[in-house]
Amino acid sequence: MEGFEIVSELNKEHPVTIEYVSKKETIKRRIDYRNNSILSHGVDPVDKDKYEKMEEIIKGFVQRFIPDIDD
């Protein structure tokens, strides 16, 4: 998050910045899923719904960085 904050201050017009700023609060919630899960620091399982929500956010950023990437 800190890296995206820096980039968003340096270049407000960049497509990744626009994506980040528009979904900032959602990203924070998705990071909490991860941090509290067994995938990271916690013990909470990640169910299908949470996984799909995290995947959706990640795909948006990857597609902004690499527009012609295949799924």
Secondary structure, 3 states (H helix, E strand, C coil): CHHHHHHHHHCCCCHHHHHHHHCHHHHHHHHHHHHCECCCCCCECCCHHHHHHHHHHHHHHHHHHCCCCCC
